[in-house]
Amino acid sequence: MSNSKVLVGFLVGAAVGGALGLLLAPDKGSETRKKIIETGNDLGDSIAEFGGSVKNKFNEVVDGVKGSFSSKTKNSMS
């Protein structure tokens, strides 16, 4: 199992657990709605950060492949 699948599974599990905890808590409705909004914002930030991390890793791999291809092309032309 890849690290990204484990991380996505963890994030989904945390979101579901957090949502259930908020919905089952004995708070007033207005407090619960406030907590849900805050949790949603935090989850959105986490997803954006994860997306940025994946994008950076993808760009590193692409740059590595380009560099490898470029050096092989130069060596074969020599």
N, C-alpha and C positions, 0 to 999 in steps of 0.2 A: 504494500500500500504506500502510495507516495505521500510526501510531507504535505502537499497542498490539500489532498483529500482529508487527511487527518485534521488539518487546520480548519477547513471548511466545516467538517463534522463537529468540531469543537465549538465553532462560532454559532452554528445552527442550534446545537444543544444548549449553549448558554443563552441564546435568545429565547428559545422555547421555555427553558427553566425560569428565566427572569420574568417572562410574560405571565406564566402560571403563578409564580410567586406574587406578582403584583395584583393579579385578578383575584386571588384567594385571600389576600391580606385584609384584615378587618379595619380598613381605613375608610374615610369619607370618600364619596365619589369624586369630588373635586381633587382631593389629594391623589387618588389613584390615577386619574387622568393626567395630572401633572407628572407623576412618576413614569407613566407610560410614554409620554412625550420625551422626557429626559432620556429614558432608556433607548427609545427609538433614535434619538439624535446620537447617542453614544455608539449604538450599533452601526449607524450610517457612517460615522467617523472611522470605526474599525474596518468596515468594508472598503471604504475609500483608501485607507492606509494599506490594506491587503492588496487591493488592486494596483496601487502604486508600486508595491514591492514586487508583484508579479511582472508588471511592465518593465521595471528596472532589470530584473533577472532575465527576461526575454531579450531585452536590448543587449545585455552582456553576451548572451549566447549568440545572437545575430552578429555582433561585432567580432566575436571569436571565430565564427564560421567565415565571415568575410575576410578576416586577417589570414586564416589558414588557406582559404582558396586563393587569395592574392599571392601569398608566398609560394604556393605550389605552382601557380601559373607562371610566376617569374622564374622559378627554378626550371620548369619544363622548357621555357623559351631560351634559356642560356645554353 
